[in-house]
Amino acid sequence: MYDFETILSNRVLIVSLLACFIAQGLKFFIELIRNGKVNLRYLVTTGGMPSAHSALVGSLATGVGLTAGWSSPEFAIACLFAVIVMYDAAGVRQAAGKQARILNQILDEFFHDRHQLNEERLKELLGHTPFQVFVGLALGIGISLIAFPAW
């Protein structure tokens, strides 16, 4: 039980998760404004504006830098982890989303008159644009700077 209490008292962890949840909540409100209707799926979906993954790792790296020091090995690890996650979000997952969109179009056109296809459509909103990643990163850094003002 003591270990669980120490995990919950890890401020860097809590602030990073908070940044992720705030970014995910912002997706919901941005889509509500954009489409004018409530879609609760945006509270748990990947992709979209802003990148919750980028907010999480941006906040994590900033929190580690502020608490362990900017020249610490921990900051180096967190910073490189953030770069990999953001590259993946804007690169690999964005490309996979584009491929899913094209495959769905092919399936729609090919099986338009035939209703035998029972496969689920591929998820198209997987990755982020570089701008969505940057906004998520800025949000994560900002949340950490607000949460650690004394550092």
OpenMM code with the backbone's topology and positions (N, CA, C; nanometers):
from openmm import Vec3, app, unit

residues = "MET TYR ASP PHE GLU THR ILE LEU SER ASN ARG VAL LEU ILE VAL SER LEU LEU ALA CYS PHE ILE ALA GLN GLY LEU LYS PHE PHE ILE GLU LEU ILE ARG ASN GLY LYS VAL ASN LEU ARG TYR LEU VAL THR THR GLY GLY MET PRO SER ALA HIS SER ALA LEU VAL GLY SER LEU ALA THR GLY VAL GLY LEU THR ALA GLY TRP SER SER PRO GLU PHE ALA ILE ALA CYS LEU PHE ALA VAL ILE VAL MET TYR ASP ALA ALA GLY VAL ARG GLN ALA ALA GLY LYS GLN ALA ARG ILE LEU ASN GLN ILE LEU ASP GLU PHE PHE HIS ASP ARG HIS GLN LEU ASN GLU GLU ARG LEU LYS GLU LEU LEU GLY HIS THR PRO PHE GLN VAL PHE VAL GLY LEU ALA LEU GLY ILE GLY ILE SER LEU ILE ALA PHE PRO ALA TRP".split()
positions = [
    Vec3(0.0823, -0.1199, 0.0000),
    Vec3(0.0000, 0.0000, 0.0000),
    Vec3(0.0863, 0.1257, 0.0000),
    Vec3(0.1991, 0.1181, 0.0677),
    Vec3(0.2876, 0.2331, 0.0746),
    Vec3(0.3371, 0.2715, -0.0647),
    Vec3(0.3692, 0.1712, -0.1476),
    Vec3(0.4171, 0.1998, -0.2824),
    Vec3(0.3123, 0.2734, -0.3648),
    Vec3(0.1875, 0.2338, -0.3495),
    Vec3(0.0800, 0.2993, -0.4228),
    Vec3(0.0666, 0.4456, -0.3804),
    Vec3(0.0827, 0.4722, -0.2516),
    Vec3(0.0749, 0.6099, -0.2016),
    Vec3(0.1904, 0.6940, -0.2554),
    Vec3(0.3091, 0.6352, -0.2674),
    Vec3(0.4222, 0.7115, -0.3203),
    Vec3(0.4045, 0.7404, -0.4686),
    Vec3(0.3419, 0.6464, -0.5407),
    Vec3(0.3144, 0.6719, -0.6826),
    Vec3(0.2189, 0.7897, -0.6955),
    Vec3(0.1152, 0.7912, -0.6140),
    Vec3(0.0167, 0.8997, -0.6207),
    Vec3(0.0723, 1.0333, -0.5743),
    Vec3(0.1846, 1.0315, -0.5034),
    Vec3(0.2449, 1.1579, -0.4598),
    Vec3(0.3527, 1.2070, -0.5565),
    Vec3(0.3729, 1.1368, -0.6662),
    Vec3(0.4707, 1.1768, -0.7669),
    Vec3(0.4108, 1.2912, -0.8491),
    Vec3(0.4552, 1.4102, -0.8204),
    Vec3(0.3967, 1.5291, -0.8822),
    Vec3(0.4181, 1.5337, -1.0336),
    Vec3(0.5343, 1.4909, -1.0798),
    Vec3(0.5610, 1.4909, -1.2240),
    Vec3(0.4629, 1.3983, -1.2952),
    Vec3(0.4391, 1.2823, -1.2389),
    Vec3(0.3459, 1.1872, -1.2973),
    Vec3(0.2040, 1.2433, -1.3002),
    Vec3(0.1593, 1.2982, -1.1885),
    Vec3(0.0232, 1.3511, -1.1788),
    Vec3(0.0027, 1.4679, -1.2749),
    Vec3(0.0981, 1.5578, -1.2818),
    Vec3(0.0861, 1.6744, -1.3710),
    Vec3(0.0876, 1.6298, -1.5171),
    Vec3(0.1694, 1.5312, -1.5510),
    Vec3(0.1745, 1.4812, -1.6886),
    Vec3(0.0420, 1.4173, -1.7283),
    Vec3(-0.0145, 1.3376, -1.6391),
    Vec3(-0.1454, 1.2770, -1.6671),
    Vec3(-0.2535, 1.3840, -1.6772),
    Vec3(-0.2451, 1.4851, -1.5927),
    Vec3(-0.3406, 1.5958, -1.5988),
    Vec3(-0.3322, 1.6664, -1.7347),
    Vec3(-0.2116, 1.6889, -1.7843),
    Vec3(-0.1940, 1.7518, -1.9158),
    Vec3(-0.2578, 1.6670, -2.0251),
    Vec3(-0.2406, 1.5365, -2.0163),
    Vec3(-0.3003, 1.4448, -2.1141),
    Vec3(-0.4528, 1.4529, -2.1097),
    Vec3(-0.5097, 1.4493, -1.9901),
    Vec3(-0.6554, 1.4546, -1.9756),
    Vec3(-0.7120, 1.5898, -2.0197),
    Vec3(-0.6406, 1.6977, -1.9925),
    Vec3(-0.6851, 1.8304, -2.0369),
    Vec3(-0.6859, 1.8356, -2.1901),
    Vec3(-0.5803, 1.7852, -2.2530),
    Vec3(-0.5737, 1.7839, -2.3998),
    Vec3(-0.6865, 1.6993, -2.4573),
    Vec3(-0.7134, 1.5855, -2.3950),
    Vec3(-0.8213, 1.4989, -2.4431),
    Vec3(-0.9562, 1.5686, -2.4278),
    Vec3(-0.9759, 1.6393, -2.3175),
    Vec3(-1.0994, 1.7149, -2.2976),
    Vec3(-1.1140, 1.8278, -2.3975),
    Vec3(-1.0026, 1.8919, -2.4307),
    Vec3(-1.0064, 1.9993, -2.5303),
    Vec3(-1.0493, 1.9475, -2.6667),
    Vec3(-1.0086, 1.8237, -2.7002),
    Vec3(-1.0522, 1.7636, -2.8268),
    Vec3(-1.2049, 1.7597, -2.8337),
    Vec3(-1.2661, 1.7198, -2.7239),
    Vec3(-1.4119, 1.7115, -2.7176),
    Vec3(-1.4750, 1.8480, -2.7451),
    Vec3(-1.4245, 1.9529, -2.6779),
    Vec3(-1.4826, 2.0860, -2.6948),
    Vec3(-1.4534, 2.1453, -2.8325),
    Vec3(-1.3358, 2.1187, -2.8855),
    Vec3(-1.3032, 2.1678, -3.0196),
    Vec3(-1.3949, 2.1033, -3.1231),
    Vec3(-1.4181, 1.9750, -3.1114),
    Vec3(-1.5092, 1.9071, -3.2046),
    Vec3(-1.6541, 1.9503, -3.1830),
    Vec3(-1.6903, 1.9806, -3.0595),
    Vec3(-1.8250, 2.0317, -3.0318),
    Vec3(-1.8459, 2.1660, -3.1009),
    Vec3(-1.7485, 2.2530, -3.0934),
    Vec3(-1.7569, 2.3840, -3.1601),
    Vec3(-1.7540, 2.3662, -3.3118),
    Vec3(-1.6669, 2.2780, -3.3598),
    Vec3(-1.6512, 2.2568, -3.5037),
    Vec3(-1.7764, 2.1959, -3.5671),
    Vec3(-1.8342, 2.0943, -3.5024),
    Vec3(-1.9469, 2.0222, -3.5616),
    Vec3(-2.0822, 2.0604, -3.5033),
    Vec3(-2.0831, 2.1288, -3.3904),
    Vec3(-2.2085, 2.1714, -3.3298),
    Vec3(-2.2893, 2.0599, -3.2661),
    Vec3(-2.2250, 1.9456, -3.2400),
    Vec3(-2.2968, 1.8367, -3.1737),
    Vec3(-2.2025, 1.7628, -3.0783),
    Vec3(-2.2618, 1.7002, -2.9779),
    Vec3(-2.1857, 1.6279, -2.8765),
    Vec3(-2.1443, 1.4917, -2.9316),
    Vec3(-2.0154, 1.4621, -2.9218),
    Vec3(-1.9635, 1.3317, -2.9607),
    Vec3(-1.8665, 1.2875, -2.8508),
    Vec3(-1.9151, 1.2043, -2.7610),
    Vec3(-1.8346, 1.1607, -2.6467),
    Vec3(-1.7150, 1.0759, -2.6876),
    Vec3(-1.7135, 1.0267, -2.8092),
    Vec3(-1.6019, 0.9457, -2.8575),
    Vec3(-1.4705, 1.0242, -2.8529),
    Vec3(-1.4767, 1.1562, -2.8674),
    Vec3(-1.3550, 1.2366, -2.8668),
    Vec3(-1.2883, 1.2427, -2.7300),
    Vec3(-1.3566, 1.1969, -2.6268),
    Vec3(-1.2943, 1.1916, -2.4948),
    Vec3(-1.1951, 1.0760, -2.4836),
    Vec3(-1.2033, 0.9788, -2.5737),
    Vec3(-1.1154, 0.8620, -2.5654),
    Vec3(-1.0451, 0.8286, -2.6968),
    Vec3(-1.0652, 0.9060, -2.7995),
    Vec3(-1.0094, 0.8723, -2.9300),
    Vec3(-0.8655, 0.9231, -2.9455),
    Vec3(-0.7918, 0.8588, -3.0380),
    Vec3(-0.6594, 0.9080, -3.0740),
    Vec3(-0.6747, 1.0040, -3.1906),
    Vec3(-0.5722, 1.0803, -3.2163),
    Vec3(-0.5763, 1.1767, -3.3247),
    Vec3(-0.6546, 1.2999, -3.2863),
    Vec3(-0.6514, 1.3996, -3.3715),
    Vec3(-0.7261, 1.5221, -3.3473),
    Vec3(-0.6444, 1.6298, -3.2780),
    Vec3(-0.7122, 1.7408, -3.2523),
    Vec3(-0.6473, 1.8606, -3.1982),
    Vec3(-0.6878, 1.8816, -3.0542),
    Vec3(-0.5952, 1.9016, -2.9642),
    Vec3(-0.4495, 1.8882, -2.9717),
    Vec3(-0.4063, 1.7450, -2.9425),
    Vec3(-0.2814, 1.7159, -2.9661),
    Vec3(-0.2289, 1.5828, -2.9401),
    Vec3(-0.2136, 1.5610, -2.7897),
    Vec3(-0.2914, 1.4675, -2.7362),
    Vec3(-0.2813, 1.4356, -2.5929),
    Vec3(-0.1492, 1.3644, -2.5629),
    Vec3(-0.1010, 1.2847, -2.6582),
    Vec3(0.0279, 1.2183, -2.6395),
    Vec3(0.1394, 1.3224, -2.6263),
    Vec3(0.1356, 1.4232, -2.7110),
    Vec3(0.2384, 1.5274, -2.7063),
    Vec3(0.2275, 1.6097, -2.5787),
    Vec3(0.1056, 1.6352, -2.5339),
    Vec3(0.0869, 1.7081, -2.4076),
    Vec3(0.1451, 1.6276, -2.2920),
    Vec3(0.1206, 1.4975, -2.2925),
    Vec3(0.1710, 1.4115, -2.1861),
    Vec3(0.3235, 1.4111, -2.1817),
    Vec3(0.3880, 1.3828, -2.2949),
    Vec3(0.5343, 1.3723, -2.2944),
    Vec3(0.6013, 1.5089, -2.2834),
    Vec3(0.5369, 1.6133, -2.3348),
    Vec3(0.5912, 1.7483, -2.3169),
    Vec3(0.5890, 1.7895, -2.1710),
    Vec3(0.4789, 1.7587, -2.1037),
    Vec3(0.4678, 1.7874, -1.9613),
    Vec3(0.5658, 1.7032, -1.8808),
    Vec3(0.5789, 1.5764, -1.9185),
    Vec3(0.6716, 1.4864, -1.8498),
    Vec3(0.8154, 1.5380, -1.8589),
    Vec3(0.8594, 1.5696, -1.9789),
    Vec3(0.9970, 1.6174, -1.9968),
    Vec3(1.0195, 1.7492, -1.9233),
    Vec3(0.9225, 1.8386, -1.9298),
    Vec3(0.9359, 1.9668, -1.8598),
    Vec3(0.9395, 1.9453, -1.7090),
    Vec3(0.8495, 1.8613, -1.6571),
    Vec3(0.8477, 1.8331, -1.5139),
    Vec3(0.9774, 1.7703, -1.4653),
    Vec3(1.0304, 1.6770, -1.5439),
    Vec3(1.1581, 1.6142, -1.5072),
    Vec3(1.2701, 1.7176, -1.5115),
    Vec3(1.2714, 1.8008, -1.6135),
    Vec3(1.3742, 1.9046, -1.6231),
    Vec3(1.3686, 2.0024, -1.5066),
    Vec3(1.2471, 2.0391, -1.4679),
    Vec3(1.2309, 2.1345, -1.3576),
    Vec3(1.2674, 2.0735, -1.2223),
    Vec3(1.2419, 1.9450, -1.2041),
    Vec3(1.2672, 1.8839, -1.0731),
    Vec3(1.4036, 1.8163, -1.0623),
    Vec3(1.4483, 1.7497, -1.1677),
    Vec3(1.5759, 1.6773, -1.1622),
    Vec3(1.6913, 1.7584, -1.2197),
    Vec3(1.6587, 1.8618, -1.2955),
    Vec3(1.7623, 1.9455, -1.3558),
    Vec3(1.7711, 1.9235, -1.5055),
    Vec3(1.8030, 2.0309, -1.5765),
    Vec3(1.8067, 2.0263, -1.7221),
    Vec3(1.9252, 1.9476, -1.7749),
    Vec3(2.0271, 1.9269, -1.6926),
    Vec3(2.1432, 1.8486, -1.7367),
    Vec3(2.1413, 1.7067, -1.6808),
    Vec3(2.0322, 1.6664, -1.6206),
    Vec3(2.0243, 1.5330, -1.5600),
    Vec3(2.0019, 1.4254, -1.6658),
    Vec3(2.0465, 1.3038, -1.6381),
    Vec3(2.0176, 1.1921, -1.7289),
    Vec3(1.8673, 1.1658, -1.7395),
    Vec3(1.7931, 1.1896, -1.6320),
    Vec3(1.6484, 1.1699, -1.6350),
    Vec3(1.5815, 1.2626, -1.7365),
    Vec3(1.6275, 1.3888, -1.7421),
    Vec3(1.5711, 1.4819, -1.8405),
    Vec3(1.6061, 1.4363, -1.9818),
    Vec3(1.7273, 1.3898, -2.0020),
    Vec3(1.7683, 1.3424, -2.1351),
    Vec3(1.6784, 1.2268, -2.1796),
    Vec3(1.6523, 1.1332, -2.0893),
    Vec3(1.5653, 1.0192, -2.1216),
    Vec3(1.4247, 1.0679, -2.1545),
    Vec3(1.3688, 1.1550, -2.0705),
    Vec3(1.2324, 1.2049, -2.0920),
    Vec3(1.2229, 1.2846, -2.2219),
    Vec3(1.3250, 1.3621, -2.2510),
    Vec3(1.3245, 1.4448, -2.3725),
    Vec3(1.3305, 1.3578, -2.4978),
    Vec3(1.4178, 1.2577, -2.4983),
    Vec3(1.4262, 1.1689, -2.6143),
    Vec3(1.2998, 1.0853, -2.6296),
    Vec3(1.2412, 1.0428, -2.5192),
    Vec3(1.1141, 0.9710, -2.5230),
    Vec3(1.0066, 1.0597, -2.5855),
    Vec3(1.0046, 1.1875, -2.5483),
    Vec3(0.9063, 1.2817, -2.6035),
    Vec3(0.9245, 1.2970, -2.7545),
    Vec3(1.0464, 1.3079, -2.7996),
    Vec3(1.0725, 1.3228, -2.9431),
    Vec3(1.0222, 1.2004, -3.0197),
    Vec3(1.0479, 1.0815, -2.9668),
    Vec3(1.0038, 0.9585, -3.0337),
    Vec3(0.8511, 0.9523, -3.0406),
    Vec3(0.7847, 0.9831, -2.9304),
    Vec3(0.6382, 0.9788, -2.9273),
    Vec3(0.5789, 1.0794, -3.0249),
    Vec3(0.6332, 1.2015, -3.0271),
    Vec3(0.5791, 1.3044, -3.1165),
    Vec3(0.6081, 1.2724, -3.2623),
    Vec3(0.7259, 1.2167, -3.2900),
    Vec3(0.7567, 1.1755, -3.4273),
    Vec3(0.6590, 1.0669, -3.4728),
    Vec3(0.6327, 0.9726, -3.3853),
    Vec3(0.5390, 0.8652, -3.4167),
    Vec3(0.3991, 0.9208, -3.4411),
    Vec3(0.3552, 1.0141, -3.3573),
    Vec3(0.2202, 1.0700, -3.3695),
    Vec3(0.2022, 1.1436, -3.5019),
    Vec3(0.3033, 1.2197, -3.5420),
    Vec3(0.2914, 1.2997, -3.6640),
    Vec3(0.3377, 1.2245, -3.7879),
    Vec3(0.4150, 1.1197, -3.7705),
    Vec3(0.4688, 1.0495, -3.8853),
    Vec3(0.3989, 0.9182, -3.9120),
    Vec3(0.4331, 0.8187, -3.8343),
    Vec3(0.3859, 0.6823, -3.8588),
    Vec3(0.2346, 0.6721, -3.8457),
    Vec3(0.1789, 0.7219, -3.7344),
    Vec3(0.0338, 0.7084, -3.7152),
    Vec3(-0.0441, 0.7951, -3.8128),
    Vec3(0.0094, 0.9093, -3.8518),
    Vec3(-0.0572, 0.9940, -3.9514),
    Vec3(-0.0622, 0.9204, -4.0853),
    Vec3(0.0476, 0.8558, -4.1231),
    Vec3(0.0509, 0.7798, -4.2486),
    Vec3(-0.0450, 0.6613, -4.2432),
    Vec3(-0.0510, 0.5942, -4.1292),
    Vec3(-0.1435, 0.4807, -4.1148),
    Vec3(-0.2885, 0.5276, -4.1278),
    Vec3(-0.3195, 0.6455, -4.0762),
    Vec3(-0.4541, 0.7011, -4.0896),
    Vec3(-0.4885, 0.7317, -4.2344),
    Vec3(-0.3923, 0.7842, -4.3092),
    Vec3(-0.4150, 0.8119, -4.4513),
    Vec3(-0.4374, 0.6824, -4.5288),
    Vec3(-0.3589, 0.5804, -4.4965),
    Vec3(-0.3773, 0.4513, -4.5628),
    Vec3(-0.5141, 0.3924, -4.5299),
    Vec3(-0.5569, 0.4050, -4.4051),
    Vec3(-0.6893, 0.3539, -4.3658),
    Vec3(-0.7993, 0.4250, -4.4431),
    Vec3(-0.7859, 0.5550, -4.4626),
    Vec3(-0.8857, 0.6329, -4.5363),
    Vec3(-0.8959, 0.5821, -4.6808),
    Vec3(-0.7806, 0.5591, -4.7432),
    Vec3(-0.7794, 0.5114, -4.8810),
    Vec3(-0.8376, 0.3701, -4.8906),
    Vec3(-0.7991, 0.2823, -4.7979),
    Vec3(-0.8533, 0.1463, -4.7985),
    Vec3(-1.0039, 0.1470, -4.7763),
    Vec3(-1.0539, 0.2323, -4.6901),
    Vec3(-1.1988, 0.2422, -4.6700),
    Vec3(-1.2692, 0.2887, -4.7971),
    Vec3(-1.2080, 0.3839, -4.8691),
    Vec3(-1.2662, 0.4303, -4.9947),
    Vec3(-1.2704, 0.3178, -5.0975),
    Vec3(-1.1616, 0.2413, -5.1047),
    Vec3(-1.1574, 0.1291, -5.1993),
    Vec3(-1.2659, 0.0280, -5.1656),
    Vec3(-1.2787, -0.0055, -5.0386),
    Vec3(-1.3816, -0.1008, -4.9970),
    Vec3(-1.5216, -0.0480, -5.0269),
    Vec3(-1.5434, 0.0817, -5.0033),
    Vec3(-1.6744, 0.1406, -5.0313),
    Vec3(-1.7086, 0.1310, -5.1799),
    Vec3(-1.6112, 0.1629, -5.2646),
    Vec3(-1.6354, 0.1603, -5.4084),
    Vec3(-1.6464, 0.0172, -5.4614),
    Vec3(-1.5632, -0.0703, -5.4142),
    Vec3(-1.5616, -0.2075, -5.4642),
    Vec3(-1.6851, -0.2861, -5.4204),
    Vec3(-1.7267, -0.2666, -5.2974),
    Vec3(-1.8386, -0.3426, -5.2432),
    Vec3(-1.9682, -0.2614, -5.2365),
    Vec3(-1.9756, -0.1546, -5.3153),
    Vec3(-2.0935, -0.0665, -5.3104),
    Vec3(-2.2221, -0.1447, -5.3368),
    Vec3(-2.2232, -0.2254, -5.4434),
    Vec3(-2.3435, -0.2994, -5.4800),
    Vec3(-2.3523, -0.4351, -5.4105),
    Vec3(-2.2432, -0.4782, -5.3551),
    Vec3(-2.2427, -0.6078, -5.2861),
    Vec3(-2.2442, -0.5828, -5.1355),
    Vec3(-2.3383, -0.6372, -5.0693),
    Vec3(-2.3506, -0.6126, -4.9252),
    Vec3(-2.3010, -0.7312, -4.8430),
    Vec3(-2.2112, -0.8099, -4.9007),
    Vec3(-2.1617, -0.9263, -4.8298),
    Vec3(-2.0478, -0.8932, -4.7347),
    Vec3(-1.9906, -0.7760, -4.7468),
    Vec3(-1.8761, -0.7394, -4.6641),
    Vec3(-1.9228, -0.7042, -4.5233),
    Vec3(-1.8770, -0.7775, -4.4250),
    Vec3(-1.9141, -0.7532, -4.2866),
    Vec3(-1.7969, -0.7031, -4.2034),
    Vec3(-1.6901, -0.6646, -4.2681),
    Vec3(-1.5728, -0.6169, -4.1957),
    Vec3(-1.5960, -0.4765, -4.1418),
    Vec3(-1.5378, -0.4519, -4.0275),
    Vec3(-1.5454, -0.3194, -3.9659),
    Vec3(-1.4546, -0.2244, -4.0428),
    Vec3(-1.4990, -0.1015, -4.0558),
    Vec3(-1.4173, -0.0011, -4.1244),
    Vec3(-1.2904, 0.0253, -4.0448),
    Vec3(-1.1825, 0.0558, -4.1156),
    Vec3(-1.0570, 0.0880, -4.0491),
    Vec3(-1.0657, 0.2266, -3.9866),
    Vec3(-1.0008, 0.2421, -3.8735),
    Vec3(-0.9994, 0.3713, -3.8054),
    Vec3(-0.9083, 0.4669, -3.8816),
    Vec3(-0.9616, 0.5824, -3.9185),
    Vec3(-0.8871, 0.6768, -4.0010),
    Vec3(-0.8170, 0.7854, -3.9200),
    Vec3(-0.8734, 0.8221, -3.8063),
    Vec3(-0.8151, 0.9293, -3.7259),
    Vec3(-0.7204, 0.8678, -3.6240),
    Vec3(-0.5969, 0.8458, -3.6669),
    Vec3(-0.4975, 0.7810, -3.5808),
    Vec3(-0.3889, 0.8775, -3.5370),
    Vec3(-0.3389, 0.9557, -3.6276),
    Vec3(-0.2237, 1.0408, -3.6003),
    Vec3(-0.2602, 1.1868, -3.5950),
    Vec3(-0.1569, 1.2681, -3.6027),
    Vec3(-0.1729, 1.4125, -3.5898),
    Vec3(-0.0959, 1.4843, -3.6990),
    Vec3(-0.1410, 1.6041, -3.7283),
    Vec3(-0.0620, 1.6925, -3.8127),
    Vec3(0.0502, 1.7487, -3.7257),
    Vec3(0.1565, 1.7979, -3.7874),
    Vec3(0.2621, 1.8595, -3.7068),
    Vec3(0.2096, 1.9741, -3.6190),
    Vec3(0.1124, 2.0485, -3.6672),
    Vec3(0.0560, 2.1578, -3.5879),
    Vec3(-0.0143, 2.1052, -3.4633),
    Vec3(-0.0907, 1.9955, -3.4767),
    Vec3(-0.1591, 1.9362, -3.3616),
    Vec3(-0.0585, 1.8857, -3.2584),
    Vec3(0.0528, 1.8299, -3.3050),
    Vec3(0.1588, 1.7839, -3.2156),
    Vec3(0.2213, 1.9027, -3.1441),
    Vec3(0.2483, 2.0104, -3.2182),
    Vec3(0.3088, 2.1298, -3.1579),
    Vec3(0.2168, 2.1912, -3.0524),
    Vec3(0.0881, 2.1991, -3.0817),
    Vec3(-0.0070, 2.2558, -2.9846),
    Vec3(-0.0123, 2.1689, -2.8594),
    Vec3(-0.0136, 2.0365, -2.8766),
    Vec3(-0.0110, 1.9465, -2.7620),
    Vec3(0.1151, 1.9639, -2.6793),
    Vec3(0.2290, 1.9761, -2.7461),
    Vec3(0.3561, 1.9979, -2.6771),
    Vec3(0.3531, 2.1287, -2.5985),
    Vec3(0.3078, 2.2362, -2.6623),
    Vec3(0.3006, 2.3662, -2.5949),
    Vec3(0.2064, 2.3609, -2.4747),
    Vec3(0.0948, 2.2909, -2.4896),
    Vec3(0.0002, 2.2759, -2.3793),
    Vec3(0.0656, 2.2013, -2.2632),
    Vec3(0.1339, 2.0910, -2.2917),
    Vec3(0.2008, 2.0132, -2.1868),
    Vec3(0.3084, 2.0929, -2.1151),
    Vec3(0.3897, 2.1645, -2.1914),
    Vec3(0.4941, 2.2471, -2.1303),
    Vec3(0.4306, 2.3546, -2.0426),
    Vec3(0.3271, 2.4205, -2.0946),
    Vec3(0.2596, 2.5258, -2.0179),
    Vec3(0.1990, 2.4752, -1.8890),
    Vec3(0.1372, 2.3597, -1.8934),
    Vec3(0.0767, 2.3032, -1.7717),
    Vec3(0.1831, 2.2712, -1.6689),
    Vec3(0.2968, 2.2169, -1.7117),
    Vec3(0.4056, 2.1882, -1.6178),
    Vec3(0.4628, 2.3167, -1.5589),
    Vec3(0.4775, 2.4190, -1.6399),
    Vec3(0.5320, 2.5449, -1.5891),
    Vec3(0.4374, 2.6087, -1.4869),
    Vec3(0.3078, 2.5927, -1.5071),
    Vec3(0.2113, 2.6441, -1.4117),
    Vec3(0.2123, 2.5598, -1.2828),
    Vec3(0.2274, 2.4283, -1.2977),
    Vec3(0.2217, 2.3383, -1.1817),
    Vec3(0.3493, 2.3429, -1.0968),
    Vec3(0.4594, 2.3844, -1.1549),
    Vec3(0.5873, 2.3904, -1.0833),
    Vec3(0.6413, 2.5330, -1.0826),
    Vec3(0.5663, 2.6309, -1.0287),
    Vec3(0.6103, 2.7702, -1.0406),
    Vec3(0.7347, 2.8032, -0.9581),
    Vec3(0.7602, 2.7300, -0.8527),
    Vec3(0.8743, 2.7633, -0.7654),
    Vec3(1.0072, 2.7174, -0.8233),
    Vec3(1.0025, 2.6312, -0.9229),
    Vec3(1.1281, 2.5802, -0.9764),
    Vec3(1.1800, 2.6799, -1.0746),
] * unit.nanometer
topology = app.Topology()
chain = topology.addChain("A")
for resn in residues:
    res = topology.addResidue(resn, chain)
    for name in ("N", "CA", "C"):
        topology.addAtom(name, app.Element.getBySymbol(name[0]), res)
